[in-house]
Amino acid sequence: MAVHPREFRGEAAAEVPAALEDCYRLLAAVDRYPDWCPDVIRGVEILDRGAGGQPTRVRMTIHIARGALQREFGLFLAVDVESPRLVRLTRFTDHATNQEFNATWQLRPAHSTRMSLQLDAKLRVPWYIRARGAADAIANGFVDAACTALAATPP
C-alpha cells in the first residue's frame, strides 16, 4: 500500500525571561538540539559549516510520538540563520521526493524575548493515523523544551 504525503502545519509561541542573544544562541546551535529536546530530536550530524562554525547543513533524526503515530524521520536540513532573530530549517535532498519539512524560529525582543516556531511539512504518514493537531503539539513541545533549557542556563 502506497503512503502519500500528508500536510502538517503547526505553530507555538512563548515569551521567555531570557535575552534575545541567549535565545538565538540556543536555537542556532542545531547540533545541540538533542541535549535540550531529546524526546523529539534523537540525533544531529553536521554535514557542512559556514562562517564562524555555524552548521549550514545537517542530518537530523526526528522522533514523532503522538497516539498511534510513532515514527522516526531522518531529514537532511539546510540551516539558515539571521542573527539574532531567525533560524530556519528546510529539508533538502539530491533526488526527487514529495516530502517537505520547514521549521522557522522567530525571535522578537519584548519585555523579555518572544519566541515562536512555525512548522510546515508534508510527510509520509499512513492515512489511518490521526494527524489533526499533531504539528501544533510538536511545535508546543519544542517551544516548551527551549523555554526549559533557557531557564536552566545560568545568567
Beta strands, then each sheet from edge to edge (+ up, - down):
strand 1: 5-16
strand 2: 41-49
strand 3: 55-66
strand 4: 69-82
strand 5: 86-91
strand 6: 100-109
strand 7: 113-124
sheet 1: 1+ 7- 6+ 5- 4+ 3- 2+
end
